[in-house]
């Protein structure tokens, strides 16, 4: 009897070990697939000076950190080849201090790109995508981008960098560049935090300015760092969201305000 129990335990242990190896191998293949995908994505990036920039909702306080960034050049992406590879392409995000540099996509729901890659193939890594309720041609009050937390740091896997004190203490880390089919934009991070999964921070539309101001006050208070930034209902917010760990219970959240934008220069 004891031998049978020992044999059963050993068999289960071997089975679990095999499952672990299969999971690790699957994870490795997914990573290699994503690396190859990025190598095959064809695009051209350029730096564009702020010739016709629209400085968005400049604060009345001249000491506001907003003014540290107004002369930073825009990023502009040529989307010609990207659109031929995937017609869902909506823009490109570059958040260098979090190792994020990807085209992002948008479709009619928030499910498809959780398990589909840029080329529409099935993939656990998914892709960076915009909330289907948003409109990058006429920004909502809150515009949201989602991405998986990948262990190798790809997608939004390195978004955890923003939780480190040494990230916060370097102001140049706080910039997020967006290039869309019609405009180039620069956002400044104003809040970062970890929170259990909820729907409040991904609200896209607000019934009135007071409701929106309440939202802005809330996201500033949640921040683990003090960015000394003030927000009002004229501000436009960009939100980045990813899971904190493999359990999927908590979210890492980054909010940034629009500093300036301009129509694309041909």
C-alpha positions, 0 to 999 in steps of 0.5 A, a space after each residue: 500500500 505504501 509503495 502504491 502511495 509513494 508511486 502515486 506521489 512520484 507520478 504526480 510530482 513528475 506530471 507537475 514538473 512536466 506541466 511546469 516545463 511545458 509552461 516555461 517552454 510556451 512562455 519562451 516561444 511566446 517571447 521569441 514570437 514577440 521579438 520576431 514580430 517587433 523585428 518585422 514591424 516596419 516604421 520610420 520614426 522622426 523628431 519634429 520641432 514644435 513649430 505649430 504646437 498647441 500648448 494644451 491648458 497651460 497652468 497659471 502657476 509659472 512654477 508648475 512642472 508643466 513648463 519643464 517640457 514645453 520645448 521638447 520635440 514631438 515624436 512622429 511616426 510614418 504609419 504607411 507600412 504599419 497600416 498595411 500590416 494591420 489596419 487596426 493601428 491607431 498610433 504609437 506610444 513611446 515611454 522610454 523610462 518604462 521601455 515602452 515603444 510600440 504601435 498600439 491598436 484599437 478594435 470594437 472591444 477590449 478582449 481581442 488584443 488580450 490574446 492576439 498579436 499585432 499580426 492577428 495570430 493567437 498569442 498570450 502576450 497580446 498587444 498594446 491596445 486602446 480602450 474601444 470607447 476612446 477616440 484618438 482623433 478627438 480625445 476623451 477626458 480619459 484615454 486608456 491604453 492596456 498591455 500585458 505584464 510580460 516577465 521579459 519586460 515586453 509590452 507593459 512588463 516594464 511599467 513597474 519601473 514607475 514605482 521606483 523612487 529613482 524613476 520618480 526623481 528624474 523629471 525626464 522620465 515623466 514624458 510619454 510621446 504619442 504619435 497618431 494618424 493625425 496628431 503628435 502629442 506629449 503627455 506628462 506623468 502626474 500620478 502612479 499607483 497600484 490598486 485592486 482591479 476596478 472600473 473607476 480609473 478607466 472611466 472615459 466619459 463624465 457627466 459634468 465638469 464637477 464629476 470630472 474634477 472629482 476624478 482628477 482629484 482622486 487620481 492625484 491623491 492616489 499617487 505614491 509620489 507627489 508630482 506637484 501638478 494641479 489638474 482641472 476639467 480642461 485637462 486631457 488624461 492618458 492612462 496606462 494600465 497593466 497587471 501588477 503580477 501573474 495573479 491579476 488582482 492588482 493593477 499598475 496605473 499611470 496617469 499623464 496629462 496632455 502638455 501639447 499637441 500639433 497636427 502632423 507635419 508631412 
